[in-house]
Amino acid sequence: MKFKIVDMTCGHCVSKVTKAVVAINSGISVMVDLSEHMLTVTGDITADEVIDALSDAGYSAMEIKTTCCAADNRCHGG
Ligand SMILES: [Cu+2]
């Protein structure tokens, strides 16, 4: 799943966001693209769980639907 986190702006944010998600389930893997403000989460977790955890950490996350090829879709590398 991919999320856009507009208010994730520096390395400190990245570590807070990563910790918040991993705290839900340590088995999931988290990838962050800071320049795009994007969070990629892989594992046994729902979008709502991610959004709730991030909101508790002070960030507003928006799920990016990955249907090919919506206007906001980056599947072809932009
Ligand atoms: Cu920051």
N, CA, C, O and the ligand as a Tripos MOL2 file, in Angstrom:
@<TRIPOS>MOLECULE
protein
  313   311    79     0     0
PROTEIN
NO_CHARGES

@<TRIPOS>ATOM
      1 N           0.8430   -1.1910    0.0000 N.3       1 MET1
      2 CA          0.0000    0.0000    0.0000 C.3       1 MET1
      3 C           0.8720    1.2320    0.0000 C.2       1 MET1
      4 O           1.9550    1.2470    0.5840 O.2       1 MET1
      5 N           0.3890    2.2630   -0.6600 N.am      2 LYS2
      6 CA          1.1410    3.5120   -0.6920 C.3       2 LYS2
      7 C           0.3230    4.6210   -0.0540 C.2       2 LYS2
      8 O          -0.8980    4.6920   -0.1980 O.2       2 LYS2
      9 N           1.0330    5.4760    0.6510 N.am      3 PHE3
     10 CA          0.3850    6.6000    1.3010 C.3       3 PHE3
     11 C           1.1570    7.8710    0.9930 C.2       3 PHE3
     12 O           2.3820    7.8700    0.8740 O.2       3 PHE3
     13 N           0.4040    8.9500    0.8680 N.am      4 LYS4
     14 CA          1.0070   10.2700    0.7260 C.3       4 LYS4
     15 C           0.9200   10.9520    2.0820 C.2       4 LYS4
     16 O          -0.1600   11.0560    2.6630 O.2       4 LYS4
     17 N           2.0680   11.4190    2.5880 N.am      5 ILE5
     18 CA          2.0940   12.1110    3.8750 C.3       5 ILE5
     19 C           2.7270   13.4730    3.6300 C.2       5 ILE5
     20 O           3.9480   13.6270    3.6480 O.2       5 ILE5
     21 N           1.8620   14.4540    3.4010 N.am      6 VAL6
     22 CA          2.3430   15.7700    2.9690 C.3       6 VAL6
     23 C           3.2150   16.4190    4.0410 C.2       6 VAL6
     24 O           4.1800   17.1140    3.7220 O.2       6 VAL6
     25 N           2.8740   16.1910    5.3270 N.am      7 ASP7
     26 CA          3.6240   16.8740    6.3870 C.3       7 ASP7
     27 C           4.8350   16.0820    6.8750 C.2       7 ASP7
     28 O           5.3850   16.3820    7.9350 O.2       7 ASP7
     29 N           5.2510   15.0810    6.1140 N.am      8 MET8
     30 CA          6.5100   14.3810    6.3980 C.3       8 MET8
     31 C           7.6150   15.0880    5.6130 C.2       8 MET8
     32 O           7.7270   14.9200    4.3980 O.2       8 MET8
     33 N           8.4270   15.8770    6.3130 N.am      9 THR9
     34 CA          9.3070   16.8000    5.5990 C.3       9 THR9
     35 C          10.7980   16.6190    5.8630 C.2       9 THR9
     36 O          11.6090   17.2340    5.1710 O.2       9 THR9
     37 N          11.1900   15.8000    6.8370 N.am     10 CYS10
     38 CA         12.6160   15.6590    7.1100 C.3      10 CYS10
     39 C          12.9060   14.2760    7.6830 C.2      10 CYS10
     40 O          11.9920   13.4780    7.8900 O.2      10 CYS10
     41 N          14.1730   14.0020    7.9370 N.am     11 GLY11
     42 CA         14.5680   12.6960    8.4350 C.3      11 GLY11
     43 C          13.9300   12.3550    9.7750 C.2      11 GLY11
     44 O          13.6540   11.1910   10.0650 O.2      11 GLY11
     45 N          13.6990   13.3750   10.5830 N.am     12 HIS12
     46 CA         13.0490   13.1550   11.8700 C.3      12 HIS12
     47 C          11.6230   12.6340   11.6660 C.2      12 HIS12
     48 O          11.1890   11.7030   12.3440 O.2      12 HIS12
     49 N          10.9150   13.2380   10.7370 N.am     13 CYS13
     50 CA          9.5610   12.7830   10.4040 C.3      13 CYS13
     51 C           9.6080   11.3350    9.9240 C.2      13 CYS13
     52 O           8.7840   10.5140   10.3280 O.2      13 CYS13
     53 N          10.5740   11.0280    9.0650 N.am     14 VAL14
     54 CA         10.6830    9.6780    8.5140 C.3      14 VAL14
     55 C          10.8160    8.6620    9.6400 C.2      14 VAL14
     56 O          10.1750    7.6110    9.6100 O.2      14 VAL14
     57 N          11.6510    8.9740   10.6390 N.am     15 SER15
     58 CA         11.8530    8.0030   11.7070 C.3      15 SER15
     59 C          10.6070    7.8950   12.5740 C.2      15 SER15
     60 O          10.2870    6.8060   13.0520 O.2      15 SER15
     61 N           9.8920    9.0050   12.7890 N.am     16 LYS16
     62 CA          8.6440    8.9440   13.5660 C.3      16 LYS16
     63 C           7.5860    8.1270   12.8430 C.2      16 LYS16
     64 O           6.9090    7.2910   13.4400 O.2      16 LYS16
     65 N           7.4560    8.3860   11.5410 N.am     17 VAL17
     66 CA          6.4670    7.6800   10.7260 C.3      17 VAL17
     67 C           6.7730    6.1830   10.6920 C.2      17 VAL17
     68 O           5.8850    5.3460   10.8550 O.2      17 VAL17
     69 N           8.0600    5.8650   10.4740 N.am     18 THR18
     70 CA          8.4660    4.4620   10.4040 C.3      18 THR18
     71 C           8.1780    3.7490   11.7230 C.2      18 THR18
     72 O           7.6290    2.6470   11.7300 O.2      18 THR18
     73 N           8.5500    4.3790   12.8380 N.am     19 LYS19
     74 CA          8.3210    3.7740   14.1540 C.3      19 LYS19
     75 C           6.8370    3.5740   14.4040 C.2      19 LYS19
     76 O           6.4320    2.5400   14.9350 O.2      19 LYS19
     77 N           6.0220    4.5490   14.0280 N.am     20 ALA20
     78 CA          4.5840    4.4630   14.2810 C.3      20 ALA20
     79 C           3.9860    3.2650   13.5570 C.2      20 ALA20
     80 O           3.1240    2.5740   14.1000 O.2      20 ALA20
     81 N           4.4430    3.0190   12.3320 N.am     21 VAL21
     82 CA          3.8770    1.9180   11.5470 C.3      21 VAL21
     83 C           4.3920    0.5730   12.0630 C.2      21 VAL21
     84 O           3.6210   -0.3710   12.2320 O.2      21 VAL21
     85 N           5.6910    0.4960   12.3080 N.am     22 VAL22
     86 CA          6.2800   -0.7710   12.7720 C.3      22 VAL22
     87 C           5.7330   -1.1510   14.1500 C.2      22 VAL22
     88 O           5.6800   -2.3300   14.4990 O.2      22 VAL22
     89 N           5.3230   -0.1370   14.9350 N.am     23 ALA23
     90 CA          4.7700   -0.4110   16.2580 C.3      23 ALA23
     91 C           3.4700   -1.2160   16.1680 C.2      23 ALA23
     92 O           3.1350   -1.9490   17.0980 O.2      23 ALA23
     93 N           2.7510   -1.0890   15.0790 N.am     24 ILE24
     94 CA          1.5030   -1.8470   14.9100 C.3      24 ILE24
     95 C           1.8280   -3.3210   14.7330 C.2      24 ILE24
     96 O           1.1900   -4.1930   15.3230 O.2      24 ILE24
     97 N           2.8320   -3.5790   13.9080 N.am     25 ASN25
     98 CA          3.1740   -4.9520   13.5610 C.3      25 ASN25
     99 C           4.6210   -4.9610   13.0860 C.2      25 ASN25
    100 O           4.9360   -4.4310   12.0210 O.2      25 ASN25
    101 N           5.4980   -5.5640   13.8830 N.am     26 SER26
    102 CA          6.9250   -5.5050   13.5820 C.3      26 SER26
    103 C           7.2920   -6.3180   12.3450 C.2      26 SER26
    104 O           8.4140   -6.2260   11.8470 O.2      26 SER26
    105 N           6.3390   -7.1170   11.8480 N.am     27 GLY27
    106 CA          6.6340   -7.9310   10.6880 C.3      27 GLY27
    107 C           6.4610   -7.2190    9.3590 C.2      27 GLY27
    108 O           6.7860   -7.7760    8.3110 O.2      27 GLY27
    109 N           5.9540   -5.9970    9.3890 N.am     28 ILE28
    110 CA          5.7260   -5.3160    8.1250 C.3      28 ILE28
    111 C           6.9510   -4.5100    7.7260 C.2      28 ILE28
    112 O           7.7550   -4.1100    8.5680 O.2      28 ILE28
    113 N           7.0760   -4.2850    6.4420 N.am     29 SER29
    114 CA          8.2180   -3.5060    5.9970 C.3      29 SER29
    115 C           7.7510   -2.1600    5.4700 C.2      29 SER29
    116 O           6.6920   -2.0360    4.8550 O.2      29 SER29
    117 N           8.5800   -1.1540    5.7300 N.am     30 VAL30
    118 CA          8.2200    0.2280    5.4720 C.3      30 VAL30
    119 C           9.2910    0.8580    4.5950 C.2      30 VAL30
    120 O          10.4830    0.7290    4.8720 O.2      30 VAL30
    121 N           8.8680    1.5330    3.5470 N.am     31 MET31
    122 CA          9.7970    2.2570    2.6840 C.3      31 MET31
    123 C           9.3210    3.6890    2.5590 C.2      31 MET31
    124 O           8.1300    3.9410    2.3770 O.2      31 MET31
    125 N          10.2470    4.6270    2.6570 N.am     32 VAL32
    126 CA          9.8700    6.0310    2.5980 C.3      32 VAL32
    127 C          10.6020    6.7110    1.4550 C.2      32 VAL32
    128 O          11.8050    6.5260    1.2700 O.2      32 VAL32
    129 N           9.8600    7.5000    0.6950 N.am     33 ASP33
    130 CA         10.4710    8.3870   -0.2910 C.3      33 ASP33
    131 C          10.2010    9.8140    0.1700 C.2      33 ASP33
    132 O           9.1270   10.3700   -0.0610 O.2      33 ASP33
    133 N          11.2070   10.3930    0.8310 N.am     34 LEU34
    134 CA         11.0020   11.6930    1.4560 C.3      34 LEU34
    135 C          10.7390   12.7950    0.4350 C.2      34 LEU34
    136 O           9.9150   13.6750    0.6810 O.2      34 LEU34
    137 N          11.4150   12.7620   -0.6900 N.am     35 SER35
    138 CA         11.2380   13.8370   -1.6650 C.3      35 SER35
    139 C           9.8350   13.8320   -2.2680 C.2      35 SER35
    140 O           9.3250   14.8720   -2.6850 O.2      35 SER35
    141 N           9.2170   12.6470   -2.3100 N.am     36 GLU36
    142 CA          7.8520   12.5440   -2.8300 C.3      36 GLU36
    143 C           6.8140   12.5280   -1.7110 C.2      36 GLU36
    144 O           5.6120   12.5090   -1.9740 O.2      36 GLU36
    145 N           7.2870   12.5360   -0.4500 N.am     37 HIS37
    146 CA          6.3900   12.4250    0.7130 C.3      37 HIS37
    147 C           5.5610   11.1540    0.6390 C.2      37 HIS37
    148 O           4.3800   11.1440    0.9880 O.2      37 HIS37
    149 N           6.1970   10.0790    0.1800 N.am     38 MET38
    150 CA          5.4870    8.8310   -0.0100 C.3      38 MET38
    151 C           5.9430    7.7910    0.9930 C.2      38 MET38
    152 O           7.1210    7.7020    1.3380 O.2      38 MET38
    153 N           4.9700    6.9990    1.4560 N.am     39 LEU39
    154 CA          5.2460    5.8870    2.3550 C.3      39 LEU39
    155 C           4.7190    4.6230    1.6950 C.2      39 LEU39
    156 O           3.5670    4.5800    1.2640 O.2      39 LEU39
    157 N           5.5490    3.6030    1.6130 N.am     40 THR40
    158 CA          5.1140    2.3130    1.0900 C.3      40 THR40
    159 C           5.1650    1.2930    2.2150 C.2      40 THR40
    160 O           6.1960    1.1390    2.8700 O.2      40 THR40
    161 N           4.0610    0.5980    2.4430 N.am     41 VAL41
    162 CA          3.9550   -0.3650    3.5340 C.3      41 VAL41
    163 C           3.6170   -1.7180    2.9330 C.2      41 VAL41
    164 O           2.6630   -1.8460    2.1660 O.2      41 VAL41
    165 N           4.4090   -2.7330    3.2880 N.am     42 THR42
    166 CA          4.1630   -4.0770    2.7990 C.3      42 THR42
    167 C           4.0150   -5.0180    3.9780 C.2      42 THR42
    168 O           4.8740   -5.0410    4.8590 O.2      42 THR42
    169 N           2.9420   -5.7930    4.0120 N.am     43 GLY43
    170 CA          2.7800   -6.7640    5.0840 C.3      43 GLY43
    171 C           1.3290   -6.8920    5.5140 C.2      43 GLY43
    172 O           0.4170   -6.4020    4.8490 O.2      43 GLY43
    173 N           1.1380   -7.5670    6.6490 N.am     44 ASP44
    174 CA         -0.1820   -7.9100    7.1320 C.3      44 ASP44
    175 C          -0.7590   -6.7560    7.9490 C.2      44 ASP44
    176 O          -0.6910   -6.7510    9.1780 O.2      44 ASP44
    177 N          -1.3260   -5.7820    7.2440 N.am     45 ILE45
    178 CA         -1.8070   -4.5690    7.8950 C.3      45 ILE45
    179 C          -2.8350   -3.9240    6.9650 C.2      45 ILE45
    180 O          -2.7570   -4.0660    5.7450 O.2      45 ILE45
    181 N          -3.7880   -3.2220    7.5500 N.am     46 THR46
    182 CA         -4.7830   -2.5550    6.7070 C.3      46 THR46
    183 C          -4.4570   -1.0740    6.5930 C.2      46 THR46
    184 O          -3.7350   -0.5130    7.4180 O.2      46 THR46
    185 N          -5.0050   -0.4530    5.5540 N.am     47 ALA47
    186 CA         -4.7800    0.9720    5.3260 C.3      47 ALA47
    187 C          -5.2790    1.7860    6.5150 C.2      47 ALA47
    188 O          -4.6400    2.7600    6.9140 O.2      47 ALA47
    189 N          -6.4280    1.3880    7.0870 N.am     48 ASP48
    190 CA         -6.9720    2.1290    8.2230 C.3      48 ASP48
    191 C          -6.0340    2.0920    9.4240 C.2      48 ASP48
    192 O          -5.8780    3.0910   10.1260 O.2      48 ASP48
    193 N          -5.4050    0.9310    9.6630 N.am     49 GLU49
    194 CA         -4.4590    0.8150   10.7760 C.3      49 GLU49
    195 C          -3.2830    1.7670   10.5830 C.2      49 GLU49
    196 O          -2.8380    2.4190   11.5270 O.2      49 GLU49
    197 N          -2.7910    1.8390    9.3620 N.am     50 VAL50
    198 CA         -1.6650    2.7260    9.0710 C.3      50 VAL50
    199 C          -2.0700    4.1770    9.2790 C.2      50 VAL50
    200 O          -1.3570    4.9470    9.9230 O.2      50 VAL50
    201 N          -3.2180    4.5410    8.7300 N.am     51 ILE51
    202 CA         -3.6810    5.9340    8.8180 C.3      51 ILE51
    203 C          -3.9240    6.3300   10.2730 C.2      51 ILE51
    204 O          -3.5850    7.4410   10.6810 O.2      51 ILE51
    205 N          -4.5180    5.4110   11.0620 N.am     52 ASP52
    206 CA         -4.7570    5.6920   12.4830 C.3      52 ASP52
    207 C          -3.4500    5.9010   13.2360 C.2      52 ASP52
    208 O          -3.3150    6.8490   14.0090 O.2      52 ASP52
    209 N          -2.4770    5.0000   13.0040 N.am     53 ALA53
    210 CA         -1.2070    5.0840   13.7140 C.3      53 ALA53
    211 C          -0.4890    6.3810   13.3670 C.2      53 ALA53
    212 O           0.1140    7.0120   14.2350 O.2      53 ALA53
    213 N          -0.5530    6.7800   12.1020 N.am     54 LEU54
    214 CA          0.1230    7.9960   11.6850 C.3      54 LEU54
    215 C          -0.5790    9.2130   12.2490 C.2      54 LEU54
    216 O           0.0680   10.2020   12.5930 O.2      54 LEU54
    217 N          -1.8860    9.1520   12.3450 N.am     55 SER55
    218 CA         -2.6040   10.2730   12.8960 C.3      55 SER55
    219 C          -2.2890   10.4290   14.3850 C.2      55 SER55
    220 O          -2.1910   11.5480   14.8870 O.2      55 SER55
    221 N          -2.1290    9.3000   15.0930 N.am     56 ASP56
    222 CA         -1.6850    9.3510   16.4910 C.3      56 ASP56
    223 C          -0.3030    9.9820   16.6050 C.2      56 ASP56
    224 O          -0.0050   10.6710   17.5810 O.2      56 ASP56
    225 N           0.5400    9.7420   15.6030 N.am     57 ALA57
    226 CA          1.8950   10.2850   15.6230 C.3      57 ALA57
    227 C           1.9350   11.7300   15.1360 C.2      57 ALA57
    228 O           2.9890   12.3650   15.1660 O.2      57 ALA57
    229 N           0.7990   12.2510   14.6910 N.am     58 GLY58
    230 CA          0.7230   13.6540   14.3060 C.3      58 GLY58
    231 C           0.8180   13.9130   12.8130 C.2      58 GLY58
    232 O           1.0560   15.0430   12.3840 O.2      58 GLY58
    233 N           0.6330   12.8670   12.0250 N.am     59 TYR59
    234 CA          0.7300   13.0280   10.5680 C.3      59 TYR59
    235 C          -0.5820   12.6090    9.9070 C.2      59 TYR59
    236 O          -1.2450   11.6730   10.3530 O.2      59 TYR59
    237 N          -0.9420   13.3130    8.8430 N.am     60 SER60
    238 CA         -2.1410   12.9240    8.1160 C.3      60 SER60
    239 C          -1.7330   12.2170    6.8340 C.2      60 SER60
    240 O          -1.1080   12.8050    5.9520 O.2      60 SER60
    241 N          -2.0980   10.9420    6.7500 N.am     61 ALA61
    242 CA         -1.7320   10.1160    5.6050 C.3      61 ALA61
    243 C          -2.9500    9.8950    4.7250 C.2      61 ALA61
    244 O          -4.0770    9.7760    5.2060 O.2      61 ALA61
    245 N          -2.6990    9.8440    3.4400 N.am     62 MET62
    246 CA         -3.7570    9.6120    2.4800 C.3      62 MET62
    247 C          -3.3670    8.3990    1.6500 C.2      62 MET62
    248 O          -2.2800    8.3580    1.0740 O.2      62 MET62
    249 N          -4.2500    7.4170    1.5900 N.am     63 GLU63
    250 CA         -3.9090    6.2340    0.8080 C.3      63 GLU63
    251 C          -3.9260    6.5650   -0.6770 C.2      63 GLU63
    252 O          -4.8340    7.2390   -1.1630 O.2      63 GLU63
    253 N          -2.9170    6.0850   -1.3890 N.am     64 ILE64
    254 CA         -2.8650    6.2430   -2.8390 C.3      64 ILE64
    255 C          -3.3830    4.9440   -3.4490 C.2      64 ILE64
    256 O          -2.7850    3.8840   -3.2710 O.2      64 ILE64
    257 N          -4.4700    5.0330   -4.1520 N.am     65 LYS65
    258 CA         -5.0050    3.8390   -4.8010 C.3      65 LYS65
    259 C          -4.0750    3.4450   -5.9480 C.2      65 LYS65
    260 O          -3.6150    4.2810   -6.7250 O.2      65 LYS65
    261 N          -3.8240    2.1670   -6.0180 N.am     66 THR66
    262 CA         -2.8150    1.7320   -6.9760 C.3      66 THR66
    263 C          -3.4010    1.1520   -8.2590 C.2      66 THR66
    264 O          -2.7180    0.4470   -9.0020 O.2      66 THR66
    265 N          -4.6710    1.4560   -8.5090 N.am     67 THR67
    266 CA         -5.2340    0.9830   -9.7620 C.3      67 THR67
    267 C          -4.4930    1.6030  -10.9350 C.2      67 THR67
    268 O          -4.2730    2.8130  -10.9770 O.2      67 THR67
    269 N          -4.1250    0.7900  -11.8490 N.am     68 CYS68
    270 CA         -3.4240    1.2560  -13.0360 C.3      68 CYS68
    271 C          -4.4770    1.7730  -14.0320 C.2      68 CYS68
    272 O          -5.4390    1.0480  -14.2820 O.2      68 CYS68
    273 N          -4.3670    2.9030  -14.5800 N.am     69 CYS69
    274 CA         -3.4090    3.9760  -14.4770 C.3      69 CYS69
    275 C          -4.1410    5.2770  -14.1660 C.2      69 CYS69
    276 O          -4.3610    6.1050  -15.0500 O.2      69 CYS69
    277 N          -4.5080    5.4450  -12.9200 N.am     70 ALA70
    278 CA         -5.1750    6.6750  -12.5170 C.3      70 ALA70
    279 C          -4.2400    7.8640  -12.6960 C.2      70 ALA70
    280 O          -3.0350    7.7070  -12.8940 O.2      70 ALA70
    281 N          -4.8230    9.0530  -12.6210 N.am     71 ALA71
    282 CA         -4.0600   10.2750  -12.8750 C.3      71 ALA71
    283 C          -2.8660   10.3900  -11.9430 C.2      71 ALA71
    284 O          -1.8030   10.8670  -12.3420 O.2      71 ALA71
    285 N          -3.0410    9.9470  -10.6880 N.am     72 ASP72
    286 CA         -1.9990   10.1040   -9.6830 C.3      72 ASP72
    287 C          -1.0720    8.8920   -9.6160 C.2      72 ASP72
    288 O          -0.2460    8.7880   -8.7090 O.2      72 ASP72
    289 N          -1.2070    7.9940  -10.5580 N.am     73 ASN73
    290 CA         -0.4840    6.7380  -10.4740 C.3      73 ASN73
    291 C           0.9500    6.8780  -10.9780 C.2      73 ASN73
    292 O           1.1990    7.4670  -12.0290 O.2      73 ASN73
    293 N           1.8950    6.3190  -10.2010 N.am     74 ARG74
    294 CA          3.3050    6.4400  -10.5580 C.3      74 ARG74
    295 C           3.8710    5.1130  -11.0460 C.2      74 ARG74
    296 O           5.0880    4.9270  -11.0650 O.2      74 ARG74
    297 N           2.9980    4.1900  -11.4420 N.am     75 CYS75
    298 CA          3.4630    2.8310  -11.7010 C.3      75 CYS75
    299 C           4.4050    2.7720  -12.9000 C.2      75 CYS75
    300 O           5.1540    1.8070  -13.0490 O.2      75 CYS75
    301 N           4.3760    3.7800  -13.7430 N.am     76 HIS76
    302 CA          5.2730    3.7610  -14.8950 C.3      76 HIS76
    303 C           6.5050    4.6150  -14.6910 C.2      76 HIS76
    304 O           7.2150    4.9580  -15.6360 O.2      76 HIS76
    305 N           6.7440    4.9550  -13.4160 N.am     77 GLY77
    306 CA          7.9870    5.6230  -13.0860 C.3      77 GLY77
    307 C           7.9650    7.1330  -13.2660 C.2      77 GLY77
    308 O           8.9790    7.7910  -13.0330 O.2      77 GLY77
    309 N           6.8340    7.6980  -13.6740 N.am     78 GLY78
    310 CA          6.6590    9.1440  -13.7840 C.3      78 GLY78
    311 C           7.7000    9.7670  -14.6690 C.2      78 GLY78
    312 O           7.6930   10.9820  -14.8670 O.2      78 GLY78
    313 CU         10.4150   16.3830   10.0730 Cu       79 CU79
@<TRIPOS>BOND
     1     1     2 1
     2     2     3 1
     3     3     4 2
     4     3     5 am
     5     5     6 1
     6     6     7 1
     7     7     8 2
     8     7     9 am
     9     9    10 1
    10    10    11 1
    11    11    12 2
    12    11    13 am
    13    13    14 1
    14    14    15 1
    15    15    16 2
    16    15    17 am
    17    17    18 1
    18    18    19 1
    19    19    20 2
    20    19    21 am
    21    21    22 1
    22    22    23 1
    23    23    24 2
    24    23    25 am
    25    25    26 1
    26    26    27 1
    27    27    28 2
    28    27    29 am
    29    29    30 1
    30    30    31 1
    31    31    32 2
    32    31    33 am
    33    33    34 1
    34    34    35 1
    35    35    36 2
    36    35    37 am
    37    37    38 1
    38    38    39 1
    39    39    40 2
    40    39    41 am
    41    41    42 1
    42    42    43 1
    43    43    44 2
    44    43    45 am
    45    45    46 1
    46    46    47 1
    47    47    48 2
    48    47    49 am
    49    49    50 1
    50    50    51 1
    51    51    52 2
    52    51    53 am
    53    53    54 1
    54    54    55 1
    55    55    56 2
    56    55    57 am
    57    57    58 1
    58    58    59 1
    59    59    60 2
    60    59    61 am
    61    61    62 1
    62    62    63 1
    63    63    64 2
    64    63    65 am
    65    65    66 1
    66    66    67 1
    67    67    68 2
    68    67    69 am
    69    69    70 1
    70    70    71 1
    71    71    72 2
    72    71    73 am
    73    73    74 1
    74    74    75 1
    75    75    76 2
    76    75    77 am
    77    77    78 1
    78    78    79 1
    79    79    80 2
    80    79    81 am
    81    81    82 1
    82    82    83 1
    83    83    84 2
    84    83    85 am
    85    85    86 1
    86    86    87 1
    87    87    88 2
    88    87    89 am
    89    89    90 1
    90    90    91 1
    91    91    92 2
    92    91    93 am
    93    93    94 1
    94    94    95 1
    95    95    96 2
    96    95    97 am
    97    97    98 1
    98    98    99 1
    99    99   100 2
   100    99   101 am
   101   101   102 1
   102   102   103 1
   103   103   104 2
   104   103   105 am
   105   105   106 1
   106   106   107 1
   107   107   108 2
   108   107   109 am
   109   109   110 1
   110   110   111 1
   111   111   112 2
   112   111   113 am
   113   113   114 1
   114   114   115 1
   115   115   116 2
   116   115   117 am
   117   117   118 1
   118   118   119 1
   119   119   120 2
   120   119   121 am
   121   121   122 1
   122   122   123 1
   123   123   124 2
   124   123   125 am
   125   125   126 1
   126   126   127 1
   127   127   128 2
   128   127   129 am
   129   129   130 1
   130   130   131 1
   131   131   132 2
   132   131   133 am
   133   133   134 1
   134   134   135 1
   135   135   136 2
   136   135   137 am
   137   137   138 1
   138   138   139 1
   139   139   140 2
   140   139   141 am
   141   141   142 1
   142   142   143 1
   143   143   144 2
   144   143   145 am
   145   145   146 1
   146   146   147 1
   147   147   148 2
   148   147   149 am
   149   149   150 1
   150   150   151 1
   151   151   152 2
   152   151   153 am
   153   153   154 1
   154   154   155 1
   155   155   156 2
   156   155   157 am
   157   157   158 1
   158   158   159 1
   159   159   160 2
   160   159   161 am
   161   161   162 1
   162   162   163 1
   163   163   164 2
   164   163   165 am
   165   165   166 1
   166   166   167 1
   167   167   168 2
   168   167   169 am
   169   169   170 1
   170   170   171 1
   171   171   172 2
   172   171   173 am
   173   173   174 1
   174   174   175 1
   175   175   176 2
   176   175   177 am
   177   177   178 1
   178   178   179 1
   179   179   180 2
   180   179   181 am
   181   181   182 1
   182   182   183 1
   183   183   184 2
   184   183   185 am
   185   185   186 1
   186   186   187 1
   187   187   188 2
   188   187   189 am
   189   189   190 1
   190   190   191 1
   191   191   192 2
   192   191   193 am
   193   193   194 1
   194   194   195 1
   195   195   196 2
   196   195   197 am
   197   197   198 1
   198   198   199 1
   199   199   200 2
   200   199   201 am
   201   201   202 1
   202   202   203 1
   203   203   204 2
   204   203   205 am
   205   205   206 1
   206   206   207 1
   207   207   208 2
   208   207   209 am
   209   209   210 1
   210   210   211 1
   211   211   212 2
   212   211   213 am
   213   213   214 1
   214   214   215 1
   215   215   216 2
   216   215   217 am
   217   217   218 1
   218   218   219 1
   219   219   220 2
   220   219   221 am
   221   221   222 1
   222   222   223 1
   223   223   224 2
   224   223   225 am
   225   225   226 1
   226   226   227 1
   227   227   228 2
   228   227   229 am
   229   229   230 1
   230   230   231 1
   231   231   232 2
   232   231   233 am
   233   233   234 1
   234   234   235 1
   235   235   236 2
   236   235   237 am
   237   237   238 1
   238   238   239 1
   239   239   240 2
   240   239   241 am
   241   241   242 1
   242   242   243 1
   243   243   244 2
   244   243   245 am
   245   245   246 1
   246   246   247 1
   247   247   248 2
   248   247   249 am
   249   249   250 1
   250   250   251 1
   251   251   252 2
   252   251   253 am
   253   253   254 1
   254   254   255 1
   255   255   256 2
   256   255   257 am
   257   257   258 1
   258   258   259 1
   259   259   260 2
   260   259   261 am
   261   261   262 1
   262   262   263 1
   263   263   264 2
   264   263   265 am
   265   265   266 1
   266   266   267 1
   267   267   268 2
   268   267   269 am
   269   269   270 1
   270   270   271 1
   271   271   272 2
   272   271   273 am
   273   273   274 1
   274   274   275 1
   275   275   276 2
   276   275   277 am
   277   277   278 1
   278   278   279 1
   279   279   280 2
   280   279   281 am
   281   281   282 1
   282   282   283 1
   283   283   284 2
   284   283   285 am
   285   285   286 1
   286   286   287 1
   287   287   288 2
   288   287   289 am
   289   289   290 1
   290   290   291 1
   291   291   292 2
   292   291   293 am
   293   293   294 1
   294   294   295 1
   295   295   296 2
   296   295   297 am
   297   297   298 1
   298   298   299 1
   299   299   300 2
   300   299   301 am
   301   301   302 1
   302   302   303 1
   303   303   304 2
   304   303   305 am
   305   305   306 1
   306   306   307 1
   307   307   308 2
   308   307   309 am
   309   309   310 1
   310   310   311 1
   311   311   312 2
@<TRIPOS>SUBSTRUCTURE
     1 MET1         2 RESIDUE 1 A MET
     2 LYS2         6 RESIDUE 1 A LYS
     3 PHE3        10 RESIDUE 1 A PHE
     4 LYS4        14 RESIDUE 1 A LYS
     5 ILE5        18 RESIDUE 1 A ILE
     6 VAL6        22 RESIDUE 1 A VAL
     7 ASP7        26 RESIDUE 1 A ASP
     8 MET8        30 RESIDUE 1 A MET
     9 THR9        34 RESIDUE 1 A THR
    10 CYS10       38 RESIDUE 1 A CYS
    11 GLY11       42 RESIDUE 1 A GLY
    12 HIS12       46 RESIDUE 1 A HIS
    13 CYS13       50 RESIDUE 1 A CYS
    14 VAL14       54 RESIDUE 1 A VAL
    15 SER15       58 RESIDUE 1 A SER
    16 LYS16       62 RESIDUE 1 A LYS
    17 VAL17       66 RESIDUE 1 A VAL
    18 THR18       70 RESIDUE 1 A THR
    19 LYS19       74 RESIDUE 1 A LYS
    20 ALA20       78 RESIDUE 1 A ALA
    21 VAL21       82 RESIDUE 1 A VAL
    22 VAL22       86 RESIDUE 1 A VAL
    23 ALA23       90 RESIDUE 1 A ALA
    24 ILE24       94 RESIDUE 1 A ILE
    25 ASN25       98 RESIDUE 1 A ASN
    26 SER26      102 RESIDUE 1 A SER
    27 GLY27      106 RESIDUE 1 A GLY
    28 ILE28      110 RESIDUE 1 A ILE
    29 SER29      114 RESIDUE 1 A SER
    30 VAL30      118 RESIDUE 1 A VAL
    31 MET31      122 RESIDUE 1 A MET
    32 VAL32      126 RESIDUE 1 A VAL
    33 ASP33      130 RESIDUE 1 A ASP
    34 LEU34      134 RESIDUE 1 A LEU
    35 SER35      138 RESIDUE 1 A SER
    36 GLU36      142 RESIDUE 1 A GLU
    37 HIS37      146 RESIDUE 1 A HIS
    38 MET38      150 RESIDUE 1 A MET
    39 LEU39      154 RESIDUE 1 A LEU
    40 THR40      158 RESIDUE 1 A THR
    41 VAL41      162 RESIDUE 1 A VAL
    42 THR42      166 RESIDUE 1 A THR
    43 GLY43      170 RESIDUE 1 A GLY
    44 ASP44      174 RESIDUE 1 A ASP
    45 ILE45      178 RESIDUE 1 A ILE
    46 THR46      182 RESIDUE 1 A THR
    47 ALA47      186 RESIDUE 1 A ALA
    48 ASP48      190 RESIDUE 1 A ASP
    49 GLU49      194 RESIDUE 1 A GLU
    50 VAL50      198 RESIDUE 1 A VAL
    51 ILE51      202 RESIDUE 1 A ILE
    52 ASP52      206 RESIDUE 1 A ASP
    53 ALA53      210 RESIDUE 1 A ALA
    54 LEU54      214 RESIDUE 1 A LEU
    55 SER55      218 RESIDUE 1 A SER
    56 ASP56      222 RESIDUE 1 A ASP
    57 ALA57      226 RESIDUE 1 A ALA
    58 GLY58      230 RESIDUE 1 A GLY
    59 TYR59      234 RESIDUE 1 A TYR
    60 SER60      238 RESIDUE 1 A SER
    61 ALA61      242 RESIDUE 1 A ALA
    62 MET62      246 RESIDUE 1 A MET
    63 GLU63      250 RESIDUE 1 A GLU
    64 ILE64      254 RESIDUE 1 A ILE
    65 LYS65      258 RESIDUE 1 A LYS
    66 THR66      262 RESIDUE 1 A THR
    67 THR67      266 RESIDUE 1 A THR
    68 CYS68      270 RESIDUE 1 A CYS
    69 CYS69      274 RESIDUE 1 A CYS
    70 ALA70      278 RESIDUE 1 A ALA
    71 ALA71      282 RESIDUE 1 A ALA
    72 ASP72      286 RESIDUE 1 A ASP
    73 ASN73      290 RESIDUE 1 A ASN
    74 ARG74      294 RESIDUE 1 A ARG
    75 CYS75      298 RESIDUE 1 A CYS
    76 HIS76      302 RESIDUE 1 A HIS
    77 GLY77      306 RESIDUE 1 A GLY
    78 GLY78      310 RESIDUE 1 A GLY
    79 CU79       313 GROUP 0 **** ****
